[in-house]
Amino acid sequence: MVLALTVVAIVVALVVVGLFLFGLRRRLIQRSGGTFDCSLRWDVAEKPDANGKGWSYGVARYNGDRIEWYRVFSYAVRPRRTLERAAIEVAGRRLPEGEEELALLSDAVVLACTHRGTRLELAMSEDALTGFLAWLEAAPPGQRVNVA
């Protein structure tokens, strides 16, 4: 009986520590501000499926002329993807279709982009999309920005 209670206590303690570390990581990412919830689908086909597969939920952060994207369900302190403003080309936007609606946040808008020849999709709220497009268009003079 004592052994079972000890094992349960250890498991509960590990779960609490894990959740604390998730929260601490998110707090550290958001510390400098300029963050927004953003799902990412990397290396998308020419005509993406609406089956909802391939989406990863994350947090994006503005950092100068870059967007740093972090997976939510990860302990990594470094961004999973970094997108440079000058290399992002927006191809269009759409609303989630089919099973994508279940894989994304309820108010998400999908933005189709290319970054250094790689097709990707970003899903974010309408407010975050407005800020993202404004950030793209606010590039310093002389930088080429392609917004469809």
Phi, psi and omega per residue, in radians:
M1 nan -0.753 3.136
V2 -1.133 -0.692 3.122
L3 -1.110 -0.747 3.123
A4 -1.088 -0.754 3.119
L5 -1.148 -0.635 3.108
T6 -1.154 -0.762 3.121
V7 -1.107 -0.778 3.115
V8 -1.077 -0.753 3.136
A9 -1.093 -0.706 3.122
I10 -1.146 -0.757 3.131
V11 -1.095 -0.785 3.120
V12 -1.096 -0.738 3.133
A13 -1.104 -0.716 3.113
L14 -1.133 -0.696 3.100
V15 -1.114 -0.769 3.133
V16 -1.104 -0.766 3.116
V17 -1.109 -0.727 3.109
G18 -1.065 -0.789 3.107
L19 -1.134 -0.682 3.088
F20 -1.069 -0.734 3.139
L21 -1.157 -0.665 3.047
F22 -1.023 -0.831 -3.134
G23 -1.120 -0.728 3.133
L24 -1.113 -0.750 3.120
R25 -1.066 -0.805 3.131
R26 -1.071 -0.714 3.124
R27 -1.107 -0.708 3.116
L28 -1.153 -0.659 3.102
I29 -1.138 -0.729 -3.074
Q30 -1.448 -0.126 -3.053
R31 -0.949 -0.740 -3.077
S32 -1.486 -0.021 3.107
G33 1.411 -3.139 3.110
G34 1.232 0.596 -3.136
T35 -1.935 2.717 3.068
F36 -2.690 2.645 3.093
D37 -1.233 2.312 -3.045
C38 -2.685 2.084 3.029
S39 -1.535 2.621 -3.060
L40 -2.310 2.390 2.976
R41 -2.196 1.999 -2.992
W42 -1.720 2.540 3.064
D43 1.000 1.024 -3.071
V44 -1.441 2.545 3.078
A45 -1.187 2.900 3.135
E46 -0.944 -0.804 3.079
K47 -2.051 1.642 -3.047
P48 -1.155 2.580 3.079
D49 -1.303 2.660 3.078
A50 -1.731 0.425 -3.099
N51 -1.462 -0.069 3.083
G52 1.468 -0.007 -3.121
K53 -1.399 2.596 3.067
G54 1.652 -0.165 -3.138
W55 -1.392 2.399 3.040
S56 -2.134 2.240 3.139
Y57 -1.403 2.357 -3.109
G58 -2.739 -3.024 3.105
V59 -2.191 2.285 3.096
A60 -1.876 2.580 -3.125
R61 -2.350 2.309 3.025
Y62 -1.299 2.321 3.090
N63 -2.498 1.536 -3.104
G64 1.159 -2.117 3.140
D65 -1.679 0.410 -3.141
R66 -2.320 2.703 2.936
I67 -1.931 2.196 3.073
E68 -1.817 2.206 -3.094
W69 -1.962 2.208 -3.123
Y70 -2.028 2.377 3.010
R71 -1.215 2.468 3.115
V72 -1.246 -0.804 -3.062
F73 -1.624 1.179 -3.131
S74 -2.693 2.692 3.063
Y75 -1.745 0.003 -3.099
A76 -1.130 2.401 3.124
V77 -1.640 -0.191 3.100
R78 -1.716 2.626 3.135
P79 -1.149 2.543 3.112
R80 -1.296 -0.660 3.119
R81 -2.369 2.559 3.039
T82 -2.228 2.187 -3.121
L83 -1.994 2.129 3.111
E84 -1.470 2.415 -3.085
R85 -0.993 -0.752 -3.075
A86 -1.203 -0.342 -3.083
A87 -1.720 -0.071 -3.113
I88 -1.539 2.230 3.037
E89 -2.130 2.162 -3.135
V90 -1.550 2.210 -3.117
A91 -1.726 -0.436 -3.141
G92 2.863 3.088 3.112
R93 -2.369 2.734 -3.141
R94 -2.761 2.923 3.032
L95 -1.569 2.663 3.111
P96 -1.041 2.529 -3.101
E97 -2.127 2.618 3.025
G98 0.976 -2.288 -3.092
E99 -1.279 -0.193 3.057
E100 -1.026 -0.577 -3.129
E101 -1.037 -0.539 3.119
L102 -1.412 -0.476 -3.087
A103 -1.478 -0.297 -3.065
L104 -1.995 2.910 3.066
L105 -1.093 2.723 -2.981
S106 -1.100 -0.573 -3.082
D107 -1.801 0.399 -3.000
A108 -1.307 2.552 2.973
V109 -2.082 2.357 -3.101
V110 -1.674 2.232 3.139
L111 -1.967 2.038 3.111
A112 -1.497 2.265 -3.088
C113 -2.443 2.922 2.894
T114 -2.210 2.555 3.108
H115 -2.390 1.903 -3.115
R116 0.927 0.768 3.087
G117 1.480 -0.101 3.122
T118 -1.704 2.217 3.104
R119 -1.387 2.357 3.111
L120 -2.561 2.838 3.069
E121 -2.251 2.416 3.071
L122 -2.031 2.357 3.096
A123 -2.085 2.170 -3.096
M124 -2.622 2.976 3.111
S125 -1.214 2.871 3.131
E126 -1.068 -0.696 3.114
D127 -1.132 -0.760 3.113
A128 -1.135 -0.638 3.111
L129 -1.113 -0.740 3.108
T130 -1.048 -0.791 3.111
G131 -1.126 -0.697 -3.137
F132 -1.116 -0.813 3.136
L133 -1.151 -0.635 3.079
A134 -1.139 -0.694 3.101
W135 -1.102 -0.720 3.111
L136 -1.091 -0.767 -3.086
E137 -1.314 -0.272 -3.117
A138 -1.555 0.420 3.133
A139 -1.089 2.578 3.104
P140 -1.028 2.707 3.134
P141 -0.978 2.451 3.117
G142 1.665 -0.239 3.106
Q143 -1.590 2.432 3.138
R144 -1.525 2.193 3.090
V145 -2.222 2.244 -3.134
N146 -1.921 1.878 3.080
V147 -2.110 2.114 -3.131
A148 -1.384 nan nan
